[in-house]
């Protein structure tokens, strides 16, 4: 497949601090009061198109906070959706998209997100990400990077490039890695999983005990989120603590996990203690769910600082 360069590709950002590697797509956010049922119509209150998918969402949050960020992974097309994505990415001077490939042979993946009044989402995948070529993760792309976020759905398969990053001293953070025998675990610095995903893979499991089992398998940080409920964290030394997210009015939970990952990376780049990092990331997620869209209106650093100051971590025996 032939990758085509964009004729107005911006200069690269030297020595990016973070590489966000994973899926990029276009989201069609449709807000509705309730899900349609047979013979019952529903009239949308909002219908917008914007950039989406985990890697793009995380990268936009980081770039909003002026973090020098490189984004690549899945490519995008030279279609309508691809133009929306490309234009949005061009808005951020600290975002390096020099390795993001565009294709005439493929359409940009698109997902319709039905968002009901309670903030819950239902997804209709129109063009699957699996059909889009992926840019291989190489030492060149990792050049100058301190942190790497891996946002591909891991399942049981090795995450390509994690071993290369580990050998270069890059701290890799991945989501949805719940198998203690996962082949990528030894190359990770931290994993961030949702309680729902852990229980999907291990029905009836003690989620906190499972987090410690994961930690024992690779000696890294394990963060387990649970919506608006307690977030459980195992530090590298095996100690644990929990953080209670603030109670907020949930408008749209799309991309909440992606924004949380961005918050983790931001805090780690500041050199903060892990409890402060998680409180900050928790504040990011809480602010995100009060906004429509995954990354259409990211919170500012000042907004996150103010909310994070009201949160605290409690040790867990």
DABEL-V937725 format. One record per residue. N is the residue number from 0. RES is the residue in three letters. PHI is phi in degrees with one decimal (999 if undefined). PSI is psi in whole degrees, 0 to 359 (none if undefined). D_LAST is the distance of its C-alpha to the last C-alpha in Angstrom with 2 decimals. Layout:
# DABEL-V937725
N_RES_PHI_PSI_D_LAST ; N_RES_PHI_PSI_D_LAST
This chain:
# DABEL-V937725
0_UNK_999_136_53.39 ; 1_UNK_-92.7_121_54.72 ; 2_UNK_-88.6_135_52.36 ; 3_UNK_-112.0_135_54.25 ; 4_UNK_-78.9_143_53.67 ; 5_UNK_-76.1_135_53.83 ; 6_UNK_-66.5_343_56.94 ; 7_UNK_-117.4_34_55.18 ; 8_UNK_-59.7_132_51.97 ; 9_UNK_-74.6_162_50.42 ; 10_UNK_-64.9_155_49.82 ; 11_UNK_-74.8_156_46.52 ; 12_UNK_-92.1_117_43.91 ; 13_UNK_-65.5_139_43.78 ; 14_UNK_51.6_58_40.50 ; 15_UNK_-61.2_144_38.24 ; 16_UNK_-83.9_331_34.61 ; 17_UNK_-133.7_137_33.27 ; 18_UNK_-110.6_120_34.69 ; 19_UNK_-102.0_117_33.86 ; 20_UNK_-123.1_119_35.07 ; 21_UNK_162.3_207_35.49 ; 22_UNK_-78.6_146_37.34 ; 23_UNK_-133.8_136_39.69 ; 24_UNK_-154.0_183_41.56 ; 25_UNK_-114.3_131_43.28 ; 26_UNK_-102.3_134_41.71 ; 27_UNK_-104.6_102_43.98 ; 28_UNK_-86.5_119_42.01 ; 29_UNK_-120.1_110_43.68 ; 30_UNK_-88.9_129_42.44 ; 31_UNK_-137.9_150_43.50 ; 32_UNK_-70.0_333_42.92 ; 33_UNK_-159.6_161_42.23 ; 34_UNK_-73.2_140_42.52 ; 35_UNK_-66.7_152_46.10 ; 36_UNK_-131.4_166_47.15 ; 37_UNK_-53.3_128_50.49 ; 38_UNK_71.7_4_53.31 ; 39_UNK_-120.4_110_51.04 ; 40_UNK_-78.4_159_51.36 ; 41_UNK_-135.2_139_48.89 ; 42_UNK_-107.4_120_49.94 ; 43_UNK_-63.7_146_47.63 ; 44_UNK_-97.0_346_46.96 ; 45_UNK_-158.7_144_46.22 ; 46_UNK_-147.6_102_47.00 ; 47_UNK_-132.0_155_46.15 ; 48_UNK_-113.5_134_45.88 ; 49_UNK_-156.4_167_43.46 ; 50_UNK_-61.7_146_41.62 ; 51_UNK_-154.8_189_38.62 ; 52_UNK_82.2_155_36.35 ; 53_UNK_-57.3_311_33.04 ; 54_UNK_-65.5_314_34.39 ; 55_UNK_-61.9_318_36.97 ; 56_UNK_-61.1_311_34.59 ; 57_UNK_-61.3_317_32.04 ; 58_UNK_-63.0_320_34.95 ; 59_UNK_-68.4_322_36.56 ; 60_UNK_-62.5_314_33.52 ; 61_UNK_-63.9_317_33.23 ; 62_UNK_-65.2_327_36.99 ; 63_UNK_-60.8_327_37.02 ; 64_UNK_-90.1_15_34.86 ; 65_UNK_67.3_25_37.40 ; 66_UNK_-79.7_132_35.21 ; 67_UNK_-72.6_108_37.59 ; 68_UNK_-125.3_138_36.83 ; 69_UNK_-111.1_136_38.60 ; 70_UNK_-124.8_127_38.74 ; 71_UNK_-163.4_180_40.06 ; 72_UNK_142.9_247_39.47 ; 73_UNK_-65.7_148_41.44 ; 74_UNK_-84.8_182_44.85 ; 75_UNK_-132.5_164_46.61 ; 76_UNK_-93.4_174_50.16 ; 77_UNK_-96.1_44_53.28 ; 78_UNK_-113.0_188_53.26 ; 79_UNK_-59.2_313_52.65 ; 80_UNK_-61.8_319_48.88 ; 81_UNK_-62.1_324_48.90 ; 82_UNK_-67.3_323_50.90 ; 83_UNK_-63.6_314_48.39 ; 84_UNK_-61.7_311_45.54 ; 85_UNK_-61.7_317_47.62 ; 86_UNK_-63.2_319_48.77 ; 87_UNK_-65.7_317_45.27 ; 88_UNK_-64.9_330_43.98 ; 89_UNK_-68.8_346_46.99 ; 90_UNK_-75.6_347_45.90 ; 91_UNK_-111.9_110_43.20 ; 92_UNK_-66.9_339_44.61 ; 93_UNK_-95.2_10_41.37 ; 94_UNK_-104.3_117_41.06 ; 95_UNK_-90.7_115_42.63 ; 96_UNK_-116.8_24_44.02 ; 97_UNK_-68.2_340_46.46 ; 98_UNK_-101.2_3_44.90 ; 99_UNK_-80.0_121_44.78 ; 100_UNK_-94.7_146_47.55 ; 101_UNK_-119.4_147_49.86 ; 102_UNK_-131.5_139_51.95 ; 103_UNK_-81.2_334_55.15 ; 104_UNK_-79.2_349_54.53 ; 105_UNK_-132.9_144_51.33 ; 106_UNK_-87.8_148_50.40 ; 107_UNK_-62.2_130_47.23 ; 108_UNK_-55.0_141_44.52 ; 109_UNK_-134.3_140_44.33 ; 110_UNK_-131.8_127_41.91 ; 111_UNK_-87.7_128_42.77 ; 112_UNK_-113.5_108_39.81 ; 113_UNK_-86.9_113_40.48 ; 114_UNK_-110.5_117_38.37 ; 115_UNK_-89.9_173_38.52 ; 116_UNK_-63.4_340_38.14 ; 117_UNK_-86.4_3_34.51 ; 118_UNK_88.0_356_33.68 ; 119_UNK_-76.8_155_33.22 ; 120_UNK_-122.3_146_35.09 ; 121_UNK_-126.1_134_37.27 ; 122_UNK_-111.7_138_38.61 ; 123_UNK_-118.5_112_42.05 ; 124_UNK_-87.9_110_42.35 ; 125_UNK_-84.2_317_45.98 ; 126_UNK_-131.6_113_45.95 ; 127_UNK_-70.6_139_43.21 ; 128_UNK_-61.6_334_41.48 ; 129_UNK_-65.5_343_42.02 ; 130_UNK_-87.3_352_45.72 ; 131_UNK_-93.1_132_45.30 ; 132_UNK_-59.2_151_45.50 ; 133_UNK_-114.6_132_42.55 ; 134_UNK_-69.2_121_43.11 ; 135_UNK_-59.6_141_41.90 ; 136_UNK_-85.4_115_39.19 ; 137_UNK_-121.7_169_40.91 ; 138_UNK_-61.7_327_40.55 ; 139_UNK_-63.4_314_43.08 ; 140_UNK_-66.3_328_41.06 ; 141_UNK_-82.2_359_37.93 ; 142_UNK_-58.1_127_39.98 ; 143_UNK_78.9_357_38.43 ; 144_UNK_-82.7_141_35.24 ; 145_UNK_-99.4_321_31.81 ; 146_UNK_-127.5_145_29.68 ; 147_UNK_-126.5_127_30.54 ; 148_UNK_-105.1_129_29.33 ; 149_UNK_-109.8_108_30.18 ; 150_UNK_-111.4_15_30.64 ; 151_UNK_-72.8_147_32.57 ; 152_UNK_-68.0_114_31.26 ; 153_UNK_-77.1_317_29.94 ; 154_UNK_48.7_229_29.90 ; 155_UNK_-103.7_3_30.40 ; 156_UNK_-89.3_148_32.90 ; 157_UNK_-60.8_144_32.58 ; 158_UNK_-90.7_112_32.51 ; 159_UNK_-58.5_132_35.73 ; 160_UNK_96.3_344_35.58 ; 161_UNK_-62.7_322_31.89 ; 162_UNK_-67.1_322_33.00 ; 163_UNK_-62.9_314_35.67 ; 164_UNK_-60.8_316_33.28 ; 165_UNK_-60.5_318_30.92 ; 166_UNK_-66.1_338_33.97 ; 167_UNK_-94.0_2_34.94 ; 168_UNK_80.7_15_31.63 ; 169_UNK_-84.3_133_30.89 ; 170_UNK_-84.3_115_27.28 ; 171_UNK_-100.4_134_27.22 ; 172_UNK_-120.2_127_25.00 ; 173_UNK_-127.5_153_25.56 ; 174_UNK_-111.6_162_24.76 ; 175_UNK_59.5_37_24.90 ; 176_UNK_-111.8_99_23.95 ; 177_UNK_-117.7_350_21.88 ; 178_UNK_-84.7_119_23.42 ; 179_UNK_-60.2_343_21.58 ; 180_UNK_-100.9_12_25.17 ; 181_UNK_-59.4_132_26.54 ; 182_UNK_-65.2_343_29.16 ; 183_UNK_-89.9_342_28.26 ; 184_UNK_-50.0_315_24.58 ; 185_UNK_-60.6_343_25.55 ; 186_UNK_-102.5_7_27.40 ; 187_UNK_-103.3_151_24.77 ; 188_UNK_-93.2_325_22.73 ; 189_UNK_-155.0_153_20.60 ; 190_UNK_-126.8_145_20.65 ; 191_UNK_-128.9_114_20.36 ; 192_UNK_-121.7_156_20.55 ; 193_UNK_-94.3_149_20.93 ; 194_UNK_-57.9_320_19.32 ; 195_UNK_-60.1_319_22.95 ; 196_UNK_-71.1_321_23.95 ; 197_UNK_-59.4_314_21.15 ; 198_UNK_-71.4_333_22.16 ; 199_UNK_-64.5_320_25.78 ; 200_UNK_-83.6_329_25.48 ; 201_UNK_-131.1_77_23.12 ; 202_UNK_-55.9_134_23.92 ; 203_UNK_80.3_2_21.48 ; 204_UNK_-69.0_151_18.66 ; 205_UNK_-78.5_107_14.96 ; 206_UNK_-62.8_322_14.71 ; 207_UNK_-70.2_319_11.06 ; 208_UNK_-64.0_323_11.62 ; 209_UNK_-63.0_321_14.86 ; 210_UNK_-60.7_320_13.55 ; 211_UNK_-69.3_326_11.83 ; 212_UNK_-63.9_318_15.17 ; 213_UNK_-60.3_313_17.05 ; 214_UNK_-57.9_315_15.33 ; 215_UNK_-62.0_334_16.15 ; 216_UNK_-75.7_335_19.65 ; 217_UNK_-139.8_353_20.52 ; 218_UNK_74.1_17_18.04 ; 219_UNK_-107.7_186_18.19 ; 220_UNK_-78.5_137_16.42 ; 221_UNK_-126.1_119_15.59 ; 222_UNK_-113.6_129_15.90 ; 223_UNK_-122.6_112_16.13 ; 224_UNK_-89.7_165_18.17 ; 225_UNK_-154.0_56_19.15 ; 226_UNK_61.9_232_22.23 ; 227_UNK_-88.8_7_21.74 ; 228_UNK_-94.6_179_18.35 ; 229_UNK_-54.4_136_14.85 ; 230_UNK_-95.6_128_14.66 ; 231_UNK_-106.4_134_11.65 ; 232_UNK_-131.6_133_11.73 ; 233_UNK_-111.0_122_10.91 ; 234_UNK_-80.7_173_12.67 ; 235_UNK_-63.1_331_15.18 ; 236_UNK_-85.0_3_13.34 ; 237_UNK_92.5_351_10.56 ; 238_UNK_-72.0_157_7.94 ; 239_UNK_-131.2_152_7.00 ; 240_UNK_-149.5_169_8.13 ; 241_UNK_-135.0_153_10.42 ; 242_UNK_-131.5_130_14.01 ; 243_UNK_-92.4_117_16.30 ; 244_UNK_-63.4_152_19.82 ; 245_UNK_-71.6_154_22.69 ; 246_UNK_-78.5_124_24.98 ; 247_UNK_-137.0_164_28.18 ; 248_UNK_-84.0_110_31.38 ; 249_UNK_-80.1_119_31.14 ; 250_UNK_-98.8_317_34.55 ; 251_UNK_-158.5_115_33.98 ; 252_UNK_-87.2_1_30.79 ; 253_UNK_-58.9_126_32.80 ; 254_UNK_80.5_10_31.29 ; 255_UNK_-61.0_317_28.06 ; 256_UNK_-65.6_325_26.08 ; 257_UNK_-66.8_319_28.73 ; 258_UNK_-68.0_324_28.48 ; 259_UNK_-61.6_317_24.67 ; 260_UNK_-60.3_317_25.30 ; 261_UNK_-59.8_320_27.92 ; 262_UNK_-64.4_320_25.56 ; 263_UNK_-59.1_312_23.08 ; 264_UNK_-64.0_317_26.07 ; 265_UNK_-58.4_312_27.55 ; 266_UNK_-63.9_320_24.54 ; 267_UNK_-65.0_323_24.19 ; 268_UNK_-64.1_331_27.92 ; 269_UNK_-77.3_348_27.54 ; 270_UNK_79.6_19_25.23 ; 271_UNK_-71.5_159_22.50 ; 272_UNK_-64.0_152_18.87 ; 273_UNK_-60.9_324_16.86 ; 274_UNK_-63.7_321_15.28 ; 275_UNK_-68.9_322_18.92 ; 276_UNK_-58.4_312_20.15 ; 277_UNK_-68.8_322_18.05 ; 278_UNK_-61.4_319_19.01 ; 279_UNK_-66.5_315_22.58 ; 280_UNK_-63.7_324_22.58 ; 281_UNK_-63.6_319_21.26 ; 282_UNK_-63.5_321_24.16 ; 283_UNK_-59.1_310_26.54 ; 284_UNK_-60.7_321_25.70 ; 285_UNK_-67.2_323_26.10 ; 286_UNK_-71.5_325_29.44 ; 287_UNK_-62.4_314_30.59 ; 288_UNK_-68.3_350_30.37 ; 289_UNK_-89.2_2_32.65 ; 290_UNK_-120.5_147_35.31 ; 291_UNK_-79.9_139_37.60 ; 292_UNK_88.2_154_37.50 ; 293_UNK_-74.6_321_34.94 ; 294_UNK_-148.2_29_36.18 ; 295_UNK_-79.6_337_39.37 ; 296_UNK_-147.0_68_38.16 ; 297_UNK_-62.8_146_35.10 ; 298_UNK_-68.8_151_33.55 ; 299_UNK_-79.8_165_34.47 ; 300_UNK_-59.0_319_32.22 ; 301_UNK_-62.5_319_33.03 ; 302_UNK_-63.7_317_32.00 ; 303_UNK_-67.7_317_28.64 ; 304_UNK_-55.0_315_28.10 ; 305_UNK_-63.5_316_28.90 ; 306_UNK_-73.0_320_26.49 ; 307_UNK_-61.2_329_23.62 ; 308_UNK_-66.1_343_24.08 ; 309_UNK_-92.4_356_23.08 ; 310_UNK_-103.9_158_19.65 ; 311_UNK_-150.5_158_16.41 ; 312_UNK_-101.1_141_12.94 ; 313_UNK_-117.0_128_9.84 ; 314_UNK_-61.7_148_6.60 ; 315_UNK_-121.4_130_3.78 ; 316_UNK_-66.8_none_0.00
